[in-house]
Amino acid sequence: MSKMKYSRNVMCEVMRVVPPQQGTFKEFLTDFTYAGYTIPKGWKVYWTVNTTNKNSKYFRDPEKFDSSRYKDGEAPAPYTYVPFGGGRRLCPRKEYAWLVVLTFIHNVVKKYKWEVLSPKENVLGDMVPMPEKGVPIHLHPY
Ligand code: HEM
């Protein structure tokens, strides 16, 4: 996996631009003030990945898909790249998710040429992004 630098960079960018998980709820254990807003103890807030990952303060030209952002030595600063969350509740299975994703990519890319049948397919916004038609493809073995 550590040798799959290019694939990893591409997937990093996919997860930045279209995060598989949009965010989660957090409950405040104490009264909390942030940016002029006071949130009372016991309230819930929903934090979103996009508000950080599409913030031009952290990612230049944030709407642009550019996997070269993660080239060696150009890793995002801590807590600016958050598809897996951050801090104490960081996704505990993120390395397993990477293993599954990179193994899938390795097999598909090495064994098949693939043709996307609906290149302009819509991605529906929900708790998780869902391609409208399920991304039909034709696989042609090499
Ligand atoms: C691409 C795949 C995945 C993404 C993008 C993802 C993303 C996330 C995010 C954003 C959170 C919330 C972090 C927070 O609240 O601060 C989370 C939490 C969690 N994830 Fe994942 N996850 C993925 C795969 C998985 C897998 C494969 C598992 C289990 C096999 C898993 C198990 C969990 C659990 C148990 C939590 C709750 C952790 C806690 O509240 O302490 N995730 N994940």
Boltz pocket constraint, residues with backbone or C-beta under 6 A from the ligand:
constraints:
  - pocket:
      binder: B
      contacts: [[A, 19], [A, 20], [A, 21], [A, 23], [A, 24], [A, 25], [A, 82], [A, 83], [A, 84], [A, 85], [A, 86], [A, 88], [A, 89], [A, 90], [A, 91], [A, 92], [A, 93], [A, 94], [A, 96], [A, 97]]
      max_distance: 6.0
